[in-house]
Each structure stands twice: as C-alpha cells, then as structure tokens.
Amino acid sequence: MIFLSEKKETPKTEKKEIAVPAKKTAIAPHRKKQAATAPPTYSDLMQSFDDTFERFRQDFRSLLFPSTQALEKMIETIPETRIAVVDLEDRGKDYLLKAEMPGFKKEDIEIQVYDDAVEISATAGWKYDKKKRSYICKERACESFYRMVQLPEEVKVDEAQAELNNGVLEMVLTKKAPKQSKKVAIK
C-alpha cells in the first residue's frame, strides 16, 4: 500500500491520510528450472554440418599437402629402402649369389635362407643429434636394403655360406639334388 498525503483546506486545517491500494502486478507462478532441450533448428543443424565438414577438409588437406615441417619429420623417420643389384650364377652343384651392399657392415646384414629362396635385409645409417647441433643441410640418411631372391631349385639350407668383401655380399648355396644334364650331338 502506498500512503499519499493530501492537503485539503478545511476549516480546521487537518491533514488526512488516505490509503490507496498499490497497482497489483502479476507474479508468475514458481516453475522448476529445466535444462534447455529445445529441438535444434535448421540453422543449428547446418552450422554443425559446416563445422564438421570444415574439420574434415582441413584433415584431408593436411594429408594431401603436408607442411614442410611434417614432411621433414616423415623423411627423417622413414629409412630409404633400395633394391639391391643381385647376380645369381648357376655353377652346376651350387649357386653363387652376389649382392652389392656398399656402406653396410656385416653386423647390419640379416640373411634368411629357405629351401627355394634367399632373403637379404640390412639397415645402416647416421643418426642426427638435433639437440647438440644446428644443421643447415642434412643429406645423409638412414638406409635400408631388402631383397628376396627366388631360386630355380631347392638348396641345402644348412650348407649356405656368406661373405662380405668391399661392399659385395657373396653367398654359396649348395643345391639339394643338382639336375643332370647331357650334351647331345647332332647327327
């Protein structure tokens, strides 16, 4: 309630106070607050789709066109693999396999001999210390070597011998049962 004072001149000059009811305002009933779970609008869906597509496009672009730093990091971690130049000579009772392996030590080379194949693999290279030195140019890299050579006949796995001389790997592979051959004279 609001009290107003009015001055009315009356013969006795009295003050009268009149009680006037205040304007009533509508008070909303107390509601429990609920999480705003309004259904998404068309513009919300389109914005979400655009955001998702943009992330996809950026990821795809980084795969197709990686940055220079990403390329350098990939190159440093992937060893350069080269295919060895191999000669295989049939010497009758055995095969002589020669493979060029410059820069490889015998400790770096791994050879697996199977009945009908020889598998040669090796890894050698230089490890760069990034923390201690500031390189301007790095052209030497880790190098790996792999070659699987199929043999025309089966060999004795236990009798295989290998030797590395001046970057050339030589292997003697004894045949299990050498094929017999005979020269035929023409009449």
C-alpha positions as CSV (number, residue, x, y, z in Angstrom):
1,M,0.0,0.0,0.0
2,I,1.1,3.5,-0.7
3,F,0.2,6.3,1.5
4,L,-0.4,9.7,0.0
5,S,-0.7,12.9,1.8
6,E,-3.1,15.3,0.6
7,K,-3.6,18.7,1.8
8,K,-7.1,19.9,1.8
9,E,-8.1,23.0,3.3
10,T,-10.7,22.5,5.7
11,P,-11.8,25.0,8.3
12,K,-9.8,23.1,10.9
13,T,-6.8,22.6,8.6
14,E,-6.4,19.0,9.3
15,K,-4.3,16.6,7.4
16,K,-5.8,13.5,6.2
17,E,-4.1,10.5,5.0
18,I,-5.8,8.3,2.6
19,A,-4.8,4.7,1.9
20,V,-4.6,3.9,-1.8
21,P,-4.1,0.4,-2.9
22,A,-0.9,-0.1,-5.0
23,K,-1.2,-1.4,-8.5
24,K,-1.1,-5.2,-8.5
25,T,1.5,-6.8,-10.7
26,A,1.0,-10.3,-11.9
27,I,3.6,-12.7,-10.4
28,A,4.4,-15.7,-12.4
29,P,4.0,-19.0,-10.5
30,H,7.2,-20.5,-9.4
31,R,8.5,-23.0,-12.1
32,K,11.2,-25.5,-11.8
33,K,14.1,-24.7,-14.0
34,Q,14.6,-27.3,-16.7
35,A,17.5,-27.9,-18.9
36,A,17.1,-26.1,-22.2
37,T,16.5,-29.1,-24.5
38,A,14.8,-27.4,-27.3
39,P,15.0,-29.2,-30.6
40,P,17.7,-28.0,-32.9
41,T,16.7,-25.6,-35.5
42,Y,17.6,-25.8,-39.2
43,S,20.3,-23.2,-38.9
44,D,21.8,-25.1,-35.9
45,L,22.0,-28.3,-37.9
46,M,23.5,-26.5,-40.9
47,Q,26.2,-24.9,-38.7
48,S,27.0,-28.2,-37.1
49,F,27.3,-29.8,-40.6
50,D,29.5,-26.9,-41.8
51,D,31.8,-27.3,-38.8
52,T,32.2,-31.0,-39.3
53,F,32.9,-30.6,-43.0
54,E,35.5,-27.9,-42.3
55,R,37.3,-30.2,-39.9
56,F,37.2,-33.0,-42.5
57,R,38.5,-30.6,-45.2
58,Q,41.4,-29.4,-43.0
59,D,42.4,-33.0,-42.1
60,F,42.2,-34.1,-45.8
61,R,44.2,-31.1,-46.9
62,S,47.0,-31.8,-44.3
63,L,47.2,-35.4,-45.8
64,L,47.5,-34.2,-49.4
65,F,49.6,-31.2,-48.7
66,P,51.6,-31.6,-45.5
67,S,53.6,-28.8,-44.2
68,T,57.4,-28.6,-44.7
69,Q,58.0,-29.5,-41.1
70,A,55.7,-32.5,-41.3
71,L,57.5,-33.7,-44.5
72,E,60.9,-33.3,-42.9
73,K,59.8,-35.3,-39.8
74,M,58.4,-38.1,-42.0
75,I,61.6,-38.2,-44.1
76,E,63.7,-38.5,-41.0
77,T,61.8,-41.4,-39.6
78,I,61.4,-43.4,-42.8
79,P,64.6,-45.1,-43.9
80,E,65.3,-45.0,-47.6
81,T,64.8,-48.5,-48.9
82,R,66.6,-49.5,-52.1
83,I,66.5,-52.7,-54.0
84,A,69.9,-54.4,-54.3
85,V,71.6,-55.3,-57.5
86,V,71.9,-59.1,-57.4
87,D,73.7,-61.6,-59.7
88,L,72.8,-65.3,-59.4
89,E,75.1,-67.7,-61.1
90,D,74.4,-71.4,-61.6
91,R,77.7,-73.3,-61.2
92,G,76.3,-76.8,-61.5
93,K,76.5,-78.1,-58.0
94,D,75.7,-74.8,-56.4
95,Y,74.6,-71.2,-56.9
96,L,76.8,-68.1,-56.4
97,L,74.7,-65.1,-55.4
98,K,76.4,-61.7,-55.4
99,A,74.7,-58.6,-54.0
100,E,76.1,-55.0,-54.0
101,M,75.8,-53.6,-50.5
102,P,78.0,-50.5,-50.2
103,G,78.1,-48.9,-46.8
104,F,76.8,-51.9,-44.9
105,K,78.8,-53.7,-42.2
106,K,78.4,-57.4,-41.7
107,E,76.7,-56.7,-38.4
108,D,74.0,-54.7,-40.2
109,I,73.0,-57.5,-42.6
110,E,70.5,-60.2,-41.9
111,I,70.2,-63.2,-44.2
112,Q,67.4,-65.9,-44.2
113,V,67.9,-68.9,-46.4
114,Y,64.9,-71.0,-47.3
115,D,64.7,-74.2,-49.5
116,D,63.9,-72.2,-52.6
117,A,64.7,-68.5,-51.8
118,V,67.1,-66.2,-50.1
119,E,66.0,-63.1,-48.1
120,I,68.6,-60.3,-47.5
121,S,67.8,-57.3,-45.4
122,A,70.0,-54.6,-43.8
123,T,69.8,-51.3,-42.1
124,A,72.6,-48.8,-41.8
125,G,72.7,-45.0,-41.4
126,W,73.5,-42.0,-39.5
127,K,71.6,-40.7,-36.5
128,Y,71.5,-36.9,-36.3
129,D,71.6,-35.3,-32.9
130,K,69.2,-32.4,-33.1
131,K,69.8,-31.1,-29.6
132,K,73.5,-30.5,-29.8
133,R,73.9,-29.3,-33.4
134,S,72.1,-26.9,-35.7
135,Y,72.2,-28.5,-39.2
136,I,71.9,-26.3,-42.3
137,C,71.8,-29.3,-44.6
138,K,71.2,-33.0,-43.9
139,E,71.6,-35.2,-47.0
140,R,72.9,-38.4,-45.4
141,A,70.1,-40.6,-44.2
142,C,69.3,-44.0,-42.7
143,E,69.3,-46.5,-45.5
144,S,67.7,-49.9,-45.6
145,F,68.1,-52.7,-48.0
146,Y,65.8,-55.6,-48.8
147,R,65.8,-58.3,-51.5
148,M,64.0,-61.6,-51.8
149,V,65.6,-63.9,-54.5
150,Q,63.7,-66.9,-55.7
151,L,65.9,-69.9,-56.6
152,P,65.2,-72.2,-59.5
153,E,66.0,-75.3,-57.4
154,E,66.0,-76.2,-53.8
155,V,69.2,-75.7,-51.8
156,K,70.7,-77.2,-48.7
157,V,69.9,-74.6,-46.0
158,D,72.5,-75.9,-43.6
159,E,75.4,-75.5,-46.0
160,A,74.8,-71.9,-47.0
161,Q,77.8,-69.7,-46.7
162,A,78.1,-65.9,-46.9
163,E,81.0,-63.4,-47.0
164,L,81.1,-59.6,-47.3
165,N,84.1,-58.1,-49.2
166,N,84.4,-54.5,-50.2
167,G,80.6,-53.9,-50.2
168,V,79.8,-57.1,-52.1
169,L,78.0,-59.9,-50.4
170,E,78.8,-63.3,-51.8
171,M,76.8,-66.4,-51.0
172,V,77.4,-70.0,-51.9
173,L,74.2,-72.1,-51.9
174,T,74.6,-75.8,-52.5
175,K,71.9,-77.5,-54.5
176,K,70.0,-80.4,-52.8
177,A,69.9,-82.5,-56.0
178,P,71.6,-81.0,-58.9
179,K,69.9,-81.6,-62.2
180,Q,71.7,-83.9,-64.5
181,S,72.4,-82.6,-68.0
182,K,74.0,-84.1,-71.0
183,K,75.2,-82.6,-74.2
184,V,73.6,-84.2,-77.3
185,A,75.5,-84.3,-80.5
186,I,73.5,-83.5,-83.6
187,K,73.7,-86.3,-86.3
